[in-house]
């Protein structure tokens, strides 16, 4: 995992400093707009959500993680940022010493990127980490946007909760001595018109397993949420990057997603009354949010969302999972089928499946049997860290 390239000399004009607790994070936040505002395919984050995620006293992630925020300046002007993260819950669960970086933004300058990533690496080294991985924003549970750097598929906007970045980020990572850890894939297709025999095959799998797939029941939301939490923490426990959701994190996630979830597009699979799997697709609210360039809902952004949401015509299939004993039963394809059928009936014309690990052959196979193809690739990087001296 070590790079053979000699690192370039440090640029003395670049100053990287940690933002101390109590100092305003406004300059850190504004770099999202400084770097990306001219890109028509970029979707601004909602400022309120970003501010909450960064707030060590408000967001439940910080109860089990230590985070440092760094900003790079040249001539007193902010030119880049990064967060360094020790997720204690992740390392306890996996028995690792992996530190993370995330929320990376940078001008097209290799010296600035290296200075930022070196600062994050030193902070992580000092806390006993042996690997730096990222970008994670800030974990696979707390996603301001998806993990990784977009390295392919810059010509279209990202779907809801997915990331987008300038095309030079991959080059900056390579130049800073980062090496590929894992690629995450996004599949996209018009809502597929499956042959009747394929649909019958998927339904036969459901019948063979004696399973029932049904939509979320909002009138029993608290009970439904408990079922989903049970499935989630069982289904993903062996997955790359998985961290169990705490009760506080799950409550925060439900509260965040509730305004945009369509219960007709959230499915629970049951067998003999036991919840065994669930699937969630979201309307692509980025089709609205990309028009709110300021990232502010007030005073008029909320009205734009209410007006424009009826024009949303794309779905993002965001997650799908089963308890371990049902993960190879072939039911995933049936979830996809139900999602696409329901979406088409509700007027959605397109769908994205994301993010999917490059080595998740079962899920990738289910999508590819439906004629769906990869159209975006996000890359997560690693750097080995020497023991702190």
C-alpha positions in Angstrom: 0.0 0.0 0.0 3.1 2.3 -0.1 3.8 4.6 -3.0 7.1 4.5 -4.8 6.8 8.0 -6.1 8.9 10.7 -4.3 6.6 13.2 -2.7 6.9 16.8 -4.1 8.4 19.4 -1.9 6.0 21.2 0.3 4.6 24.5 -0.9 5.5 27.1 1.7 2.7 29.4 0.4 0.0 26.8 1.6 -1.0 26.9 5.2 -3.1 24.1 6.6 -4.6 24.6 10.1 -7.0 22.8 12.3 -10.1 24.7 13.1 -10.3 24.7 16.9 -13.6 23.8 18.6 -15.6 27.0 19.2 -14.4 28.7 16.0 -16.9 29.3 13.3 -17.0 26.6 10.5 -18.5 29.1 8.0 -15.3 29.2 5.9 -15.1 25.3 6.0 -18.7 25.1 4.8 -18.4 27.8 2.1 -15.7 25.8 0.3 -18.4 23.6 -1.1 -19.6 26.6 -3.1 -16.2 28.0 -3.8 -15.0 24.8 -5.5 -18.2 23.6 -7.2 -20.7 26.5 -7.8 -19.7 26.9 -11.5 -20.4 23.2 -12.3 -24.0 22.9 -13.5 -24.1 19.2 -12.5 -23.2 19.9 -8.9 -26.1 19.7 -6.4 -25.5 22.1 -3.4 -25.9 20.5 0.1 -28.6 21.9 2.3 -26.7 24.3 4.6 -28.8 23.2 7.6 -28.0 19.5 7.1 -24.3 20.3 6.6 -24.2 22.4 9.7 -25.9 19.7 11.8 -23.5 17.0 10.6 -20.5 19.2 11.6 -21.8 20.1 15.0 -20.1 17.9 17.6 -22.9 18.7 20.1 -25.9 18.0 17.9 -25.2 15.0 15.6 -25.2 11.5 17.2 -22.2 10.4 15.1 -19.9 12.5 17.3 -20.9 10.4 20.4 -18.7 7.6 19.1 -16.2 9.4 16.8 -13.5 12.0 17.1 -13.3 14.6 14.3 -10.9 17.3 13.3 -11.6 19.9 10.7 -8.8 21.3 8.6 -8.7 24.2 6.2 -6.0 25.1 3.7 -5.3 28.8 2.9 -3.0 30.5 0.5 -2.6 34.3 0.9 -5.3 34.2 3.5 -7.8 32.8 1.0 -9.4 29.3 1.7 -8.4 26.9 -1.0 -9.2 23.5 0.4 -10.6 21.5 3.4 -10.7 18.0 4.9 -12.1 16.3 8.0 -10.1 13.6 9.8 -12.2 11.0 11.6 -11.5 8.3 14.2 -14.8 6.3 14.3 -14.3 4.3 17.5 -17.4 2.2 16.8 -16.1 1.1 13.4 -12.7 0.0 14.9 -14.3 -1.8 17.8 -16.6 -3.7 15.5 -14.0 -4.6 12.9 -11.0 -5.0 15.2 -9.1 -2.4 13.0 -7.1 0.7 13.4 -8.5 2.6 10.4 -8.9 6.3 10.4 -10.9 8.2 7.8 -10.9 11.4 5.9 -13.9 13.1 4.4 -15.7 16.2 3.2 -12.7 16.8 0.9 -12.8 19.9 -1.3 -9.8 21.4 -3.1 -8.8 23.7 -5.9 -6.9 22.0 -8.8 -3.5 22.1 -7.0 -1.6 19.0 -6.0 0.4 20.8 -3.3 -2.8 21.9 -1.6 -4.3 18.4 -1.7 -1.2 16.8 -0.4 -0.9 19.3 2.4 -4.5 18.6 3.5 -4.2 14.9 3.3 -0.8 14.9 5.1 -2.4 16.9 7.9 -5.2 14.4 8.3 -2.7 11.5 8.2 -0.6 13.1 11.0 -3.7 13.6 13.2 -4.8 10.0 12.6 -1.3 8.6 13.2 -1.2 10.4 16.5 -4.3 8.5 17.6 -2.8 5.1 16.7 -4.4 4.5 13.3 -2.4 2.4 10.8 -4.5 3.2 7.7 -6.2 6.4 6.4 -9.3 5.7 4.2 -11.7 7.9 2.4 -13.3 10.0 1.5 -16.1 9.0 3.9 -18.6 11.8 4.5 -18.6 11.1 7.5 -19.3 7.3 7.5 -21.4 4.8 5.6 -24.3 5.6 8.0 -23.9 9.4 8.1 -23.8 10.2 4.4 -23.9 13.9 3.6 -23.1 12.3 0.2 -21.8 8.9 -0.9 -18.3 7.7 -0.1 -15.5 8.0 -2.6 -14.3 10.4 -5.3 -16.3 10.4 -8.5 -13.8 9.1 -11.2 -16.2 8.4 -14.0 -19.6 9.8 -15.0 -19.2 13.6 -14.7 -21.7 14.4 -17.4 -24.9 14.0 -15.4 -26.0 15.3 -12.0 -25.8 12.9 -9.0 -28.9 11.4 -7.6 -30.2 12.1 -4.1 -27.5 11.6 -1.4 -24.9 10.7 -4.0 -21.7 12.7 -4.6 -20.3 14.8 -7.4 -16.9 16.5 -7.6 -14.6 18.2 -10.1 -12.8 15.8 -12.5 -9.4 16.6 -11.0 -10.0 15.0 -7.6 -8.9 11.5 -8.7 -5.6 13.0 -10.0 -5.1 14.8 -6.7 -5.6 11.6 -4.8 -3.0 9.8 -6.9 -0.5 12.6 -6.6 -0.9 12.6 -2.8 0.1 9.0 -2.5 -3.4 7.5 -2.1 -4.1 4.1 -3.5 -7.4 2.5 -4.5 -9.2 0.6 -1.8 -12.6 -0.1 -3.4 -14.8 1.2 -6.2 -18.5 1.9 -5.6 -20.8 1.7 -8.6 -24.0 3.4 -9.7 -26.2 1.7 -12.2 -28.7 3.6 -14.3 -31.5 2.7 -16.8 -34.9 3.8 -17.9 -37.5 1.9 -15.9 -37.0 -1.5 -17.5 -39.7 -3.2 -19.5 -38.9 -6.8 -18.5 -39.9 -9.8 -20.6 -42.9 -11.6 -19.1 -40.9 -14.8 -18.5 -38.3 -12.8 -16.4 -41.0 -11.3 -14.3 -42.6 -14.8 -13.7 -39.1 -16.1 -12.8 -38.7 -13.5 -10.1 -42.2 -14.1 -8.7 -41.5 -17.9 -8.6 -38.4 -17.2 -6.4 -40.7 -15.3 -3.9 -43.2 -18.2 -3.9 -40.4 -20.8 -3.5 -39.1 -19.0 -0.5 -42.7 -18.7 0.9 -41.9 -15.0 1.4 -44.2 -12.0 1.3 -43.0 -8.6 0.0 -45.1 -5.7 1.1 -44.8 -1.9 1.2 -44.1 0.1 4.4 -47.2 0.8 6.5 -47.1 4.4 7.8 -49.8 3.8 10.3 -47.5 1.4 12.1 -44.3 3.4 11.5 -42.7 2.9 14.9 -43.1 -0.9 14.6 -42.0 -0.9 11.0 -38.8 1.1 11.9 -37.9 -1.4 14.5 -38.2 -4.2 11.9 -36.0 -2.3 9.5 -33.3 -1.6 12.2 -33.3 -5.3 13.1 -32.8 -6.3 9.4 -30.2 -3.5 8.8 -27.8 -4.4 11.6 -28.1 -8.1 10.7 -27.9 -7.8 6.9 -24.9 -5.6 6.6 -22.7 -6.8 9.4 -20.3 -8.6 7.1 -20.2 -5.8 4.5 -17.1 -3.7 3.7 -17.4 -0.4 5.6 -20.3 -1.4 7.8 -20.8 0.1 11.2 -23.8 -0.8 13.4 -26.3 2.0 13.7 -26.8 3.2 17.3 -30.4 3.9 18.4 -29.7 7.7 18.3 -28.3 7.4 14.8 -31.2 5.4 13.6 -33.7 7.9 15.1 -31.8 10.8 13.4 -31.8 8.9 10.0 -35.5 8.3 10.2 -36.2 11.9 11.1 -34.0 13.1 8.2 -35.5 10.7 5.6 -39.2 10.8 6.7 -40.1 14.0 4.6 -38.9 12.4 1.4 -39.7 8.7 1.8 -42.6 7.4 -0.3 -43.9 4.4 1.6 -45.0 2.7 -1.7 -41.3 2.5 -2.6 -40.1 1.0 0.7 -40.6 -2.7 0.9 -40.3 -5.2 3.7 -39.9 -9.0 3.1 -41.4 -11.3 5.6 -41.4 -15.1 6.1 -43.8 -16.7 8.6 -44.3 -13.3 10.0 -40.6 -12.7 10.6 -38.9 -9.7 8.9 -36.1 -11.0 6.7 -35.3 -8.2 4.3 -36.0 -4.6 3.2 -35.6 -2.3 0.3 -35.7 1.4 0.0 -35.9 3.7 -3.1 -36.2 7.5 -2.9 -37.5 10.0 -5.3 -34.5 11.9 -6.7 -35.0 15.2 -4.8 -31.7 16.4 -6.3 -33.7 17.3 -9.3 -35.2 20.0 -7.1 -32.2 20.8 -4.9 -29.8 21.5 -7.8 -32.0 24.5 -8.6 -31.6 25.9 -5.0 -28.0 27.1 -5.6 -27.7 28.8 -2.3 -28.4 25.6 -0.3 -30.8 27.7 1.8 -34.4 26.6 2.3 -35.4 30.0 3.7 -37.0 32.2 2.8 -38.2 30.7 -0.5 -36.5 27.4 -1.1 -39.1 25.4 0.8 -41.8 26.7 -1.6 -39.6 25.7 -4.6 -39.3 22.1 -3.2 -43.1 21.9 -2.7 -43.7 23.2 -6.2 -41.1 21.2 -8.0 -41.3 17.8 -6.3 -44.3 16.8 -8.5 -41.9 17.1 -11.5 -39.5 14.5 -10.1 -39.3 11.6 -12.6 -36.3 9.6 -11.3 -35.8 7.2 -8.5 -32.6 6.2 -6.6 -32.7 2.6 -5.3 -30.7 3.4 -2.2 -30.5 0.1 -0.2 -31.5 -3.5 -0.2 -30.6 -6.2 2.2 -31.5 -9.5 3.8 -30.7 -11.3 7.0 -27.7 -13.6 6.5 -29.6 -16.9 6.0 -31.6 -15.3 3.1 -28.9 -13.5 1.3 -28.4 -16.1 -1.4 -32.1 -16.9 -2.0 -32.4 -14.7 -5.1 -34.9 -12.4 -3.5 -33.0 -9.3 -4.3 -34.1 -9.4 -8.0 -37.7 -9.5 -6.8 -37.2 -6.4 -4.7 -35.8 -4.6 -7.8 -38.8 -5.8 -9.8 -41.3 -4.5 -7.3 -39.5 -1.2 -7.1 -39.4 -0.6 -10.8 -43.0 -1.8 -11.3 -44.3 0.5 -8.6 -42.1 3.4 -9.7 -43.4 3.1 -13.3 -47.0 3.0 -12.1 -46.4 6.3 -10.1 -44.9 8.0 -13.2 -41.2 7.6 -12.6 -39.4 7.1 -15.9 -35.8 6.3 -14.8 -34.0 4.6 -11.9 -30.5 4.5 -10.4 -29.2 1.6 -8.2 -26.4 2.9 -6.0 -24.0 2.6 -4.4 -22.9 -1.0 -5.0 -19.5 -2.5 -4.2 -17.6 -3.6 -7.2 -17.2 -7.1 -5.8 -20.9 -7.5 -4.9 -21.4 -10.0 -7.8 -24.8 -11.1 -6.6 -26.4 -7.7 -6.6 -24.6 -6.6 -9.7 -25.8 -9.8 -11.5 -29.4 -9.1 -10.5 -29.3 -5.6 -12.0 -27.4 -6.7 -15.2 -30.0 -9.4 -15.8 -32.5 -6.6 -16.1 -30.4 -4.8 -18.7 -29.1 -2.1 -16.4 -25.5 -0.8 -16.8 -22.9 1.0 -14.7 -22.7 4.7 -15.5 -20.8 6.3 -12.5 -17.8 5.0 -10.5 -16.8 6.3 -7.1 -13.4 5.4 -5.7 -12.4 5.1 -2.1 -8.7 5.4 -1.3 -6.3 4.1 1.3 -2.9 5.3 2.6 -0.8 3.2 5.0 0.3 5.1 8.1 3.6 4.5 9.8 3.5 4.3 13.6 3.7 7.7 15.2 7.2 8.5 16.5 
